[in-house]
Amino acid sequence: MVKLTMIARVTDGLPLAEGLDDGRDQKDADFYKQQAKLLFKNLSKGQHEASRMSIETGPYYFHYIIEGRVCYLTMCDRSYPKKLAFQYLEDLKNEFERVNGSQIETAARPYAFIKFDTFIQKTKKLYLDTRTQRNLAKLNDELYEVHQIMTRNVQEVLGVGEKLDQVTEMSTRLTSDTRIYADKAKDLNRQALIRKYAPVAIVIGVVLMLFWLKNKIW
């Protein structure tokens, strides 16, 4: 199944969006997020041979596609079908370009498109069960083949000097980014709750006020 989803700008490695609940039930989630950020950093230096690639990392695979100067990356279990992983990324790419395409180049802060998580979560659920009729149809679709997509090892891609040492060095920066990201997520959730319950609270308040006034008068 899909374990991690991240979207970043290739030109400078700036993270644009991420699955908010990714890693909650996963051991070493921060470690793999750091690896993903190192991959984005390497891509920003032009260190990639293909616009589509699979990368082995521990018990998982990173899969990514690059289009329109944006990298769409996911990490899945080794047993998860490669074709579904890339179809998932294609779905994210199409919607992200449609909704945010005109703002990608001008985004100046990390996770500028944090609200895209809603679409990530919805799409991830569609790809959760590989045995659904929808996903079986995608697996049998001969129009979308992935046999020629290169597979490499994460240590090869990151380079001998940048492997796990740099992953460790990034931990403090990731912690800071994670806090900012979590705060923004809380703000979004708070705003959603206010929009949802504020009208109800106002109506209840008005009713109580009228009831109080009625008792006061009589």
Secondary structure as the mmCIF struct_conf table of DSSP 4:
data_model
#
loop_
_struct_conf.conf_type_id
_struct_conf.id
_struct_conf.beg_label_comp_id
_struct_conf.beg_label_asym_id
_struct_conf.beg_label_seq_id
_struct_conf.end_label_comp_id
_struct_conf.end_label_asym_id
_struct_conf.end_label_seq_id
STRN STRN1 VAL A 2 ARG A 9
TURN_TY1_P TURN_TY1_P1 VAL A 10 ASP A 12
STRN STRN2 PRO A 15 GLU A 18
TURN_TY1_P TURN_TY1_P2 LEU A 20 ASP A 25
TURN_TY1_P TURN_TY1_P3 LYS A 27 ASP A 28
HELX_RH_AL_P HELX_RH_AL_P1 ALA A 29 SER A 44
TURN_TY1_P TURN_TY1_P4 LYS A 45 GLY A 46
BEND BEND1 GLU A 49 GLU A 49
BEND BEND2 SER A 51 SER A 51
STRN STRN3 ARG A 52 THR A 57
TURN_TY1_P TURN_TY1_P5 GLY A 58 PRO A 59
STRN STRN4 TYR A 60 GLU A 67
TURN_TY1_P TURN_TY1_P6 GLY A 68 ARG A 69
STRN STRN5 VAL A 70 ASP A 77
TURN_TY1_P TURN_TY1_P7 ARG A 78 SER A 79
BEND BEND3 TYR A 80 TYR A 80
HELX_RH_AL_P HELX_RH_AL_P2 LYS A 82 ASN A 100
HELX_RH_3T_P HELX_RH_3T_P1 GLY A 101 GLN A 103
TURN_TY1_P TURN_TY1_P8 ILE A 104 THR A 106
BEND BEND4 ARG A 109 ARG A 109
TURN_TY1_P TURN_TY1_P9 PRO A 110 PHE A 113
HELX_RH_3T_P HELX_RH_3T_P2 ILE A 114 PHE A 116
HELX_RH_AL_P HELX_RH_AL_P3 ASP A 117 LEU A 126
TURN_TY1_P TURN_TY1_P10 TYR A 127 LEU A 128
TURN_TY1_P TURN_TY1_P11 THR A 130 ARG A 131
BEND BEND5 THR A 132 THR A 132
HELX_RH_AL_P HELX_RH_AL_P4 GLN A 133 LEU A 139
TURN_TY1_P TURN_TY1_P12 ASN A 140 ASN A 140
TURN_TY1_P TURN_TY1_P13 GLU A 142 LEU A 143
BEND BEND6 TYR A 144 TYR A 144
TURN_TY1_P TURN_TY1_P14 HIS A 147 GLN A 148
BEND BEND7 ILE A 149 ILE A 149
STRN STRN6 MET A 150 ASN A 153
HELX_RH_AL_P HELX_RH_AL_P5 VAL A 154 LEU A 158
HELX_RH_3T_P HELX_RH_3T_P3 VAL A 160 GLU A 162
BEND BEND8 LYS A 163 LYS A 163
HELX_RH_AL_P HELX_RH_AL_P6 LEU A 164 GLU A 169
TURN_TY1_P TURN_TY1_P15 MET A 170 MET A 170
HELX_RH_AL_P HELX_RH_AL_P7 SER A 171 ILE A 217
#
